[in-house]
Amino acid sequence: MSRKEFLSQLEQALQGMPAEECRRAVEYYENYFDEAGPENEQEVLQQLGTPEKVAADILRDYRDVAQRPQNPHENNRNNTHGPKNGSSQQMRDRFRSMDNGQKLLMLVLLLVAAVVIAPVCVGVIGGIGGILFALICVVCTVFFLVPALDLVAWAGMIALLFAAGVHVSTNPILALLLFGLALICAACGVLLGQLTKYLFCGVFPAMLRGMVQFIRRILHLS
């Protein structure tokens, strides 16, 4: 039997159905043959069985659907999906048409895919977590390092001024050099003080507001 003969006999066996439902059923099996390819035509015919058997299954399913009480929403869904014409129905039909070896192979492939994908997902999540942790560490370092350097600059200025006062009478040149270094430390202290003020009065409140808004959005979505 060829594909053409199978479809012709199937269409004749489905004459008890409405024309539209019959057309959809035949069209479904035409697509099934197209997806399998001409080289697998005989294998598909063996899997499907006789046209009469296929038609009997379709008619039985159609009668079950027609006899089942339905509400308007179910009617709309049935009108958009003909007998065995939905994607999920196609997947079930294909799975049923497979032999035990093909089913086992599919299950093994799904298991291998899960085993391979799971470590990748864990690695990606771990990498994102590591990046976030590194950013948090950098921010904390900046907030602690800048004030510490500011204190060091002012402490250095005081120490250099004291040393300049000690050497002012014995070595005026060294005292003058120490006084210049003290001025440089003072300038660095002023700059670091302004940066500290900007961090704690500008950046830190903005970060807090951003975190609060982010948490509110999460709570609102949940």
Secondary structure as GFF3:
##gff-version 3
##sequence-region A 1 222
A	DSSP	alpha_helix	3	13	.	.	.	ID=ss1
A	DSSP	alpha_helix	19	36	.	.	.	ID=ss2
A	DSSP	three_ten_helix	38	40	.	.	.	ID=ss3
A	DSSP	alpha_helix	41	48	.	.	.	ID=ss4
A	DSSP	alpha_helix	51	67	.	.	.	ID=ss5
A	DSSP	alpha_helix	72	80	.	.	.	ID=ss6
A	DSSP	alpha_helix	87	97	.	.	.	ID=ss7
A	DSSP	alpha_helix	100	167	.	.	.	ID=ss8
A	DSSP	alpha_helix	172	198	.	.	.	ID=ss9
A	DSSP	pi_helix	199	203	.	.	.	ID=ss10
A	DSSP	alpha_helix	204	221	.	.	.	ID=ss11
###
